[in-house]
Amino acid sequence: MKEYCSIIAGALYLLGYAPYLWYVTRDKRAKPLWAPWLIFSTVESIALWEMRVAGTDTTQLWCSTVGSWLTFAATLVYGKSGFKRLDIACLACALISVAVWKICGQLMLGLMMSLTAITIGMIPIFISAWVNPQAEDKRGWTLFWASCVFATIAIPKWDFANAAQPISFLITETIVTILLWYPRKLTAKC
């Protein structure tokens, strides 16, 4: 059962990139920055490497990493350049996580730092979903969220190494999905 949920989680996550990739490659008005996608791709690759070494890599993270690299490639062709301070901070955090892991031998601390960098990297998406929900694709984020539900069900053992990535993704994707599906209700109460 958990193996099937893991496969479904990966497939849904990869499928979630389809609407975004279509938007980037087909809509002439779309000019996304490629730097955030380089950061996501790099940070997810580092987290995947750390989880692989720990023996806790997930199908979801493999598919997310592949999707991030595909999106980065599309934004190189169709997007525009530009690094922001947050991009540099996320990349620095990920690189420091590898240093902490290699120098101190603390793989789980390195993994925690990588997942923190991914979460911090989501802040611009949270803001975009809050301020301009039309700029994000509901279908893609809903598929990402559904993937997170399946990945959470597929957690083989409830310890930090196995549960941190699926749970952190579930939290961030839930925030974005709620902001996209219920923007008027949230902003009306504020």
Summary of the structure (lengths in Angstrom):
residues: 190
radius of gyration: 16.3
end to end distance: 41.9
largest distance: 49.6
contacts: 638
relative contact order: 0.17
helix: 83%
strand: 1%
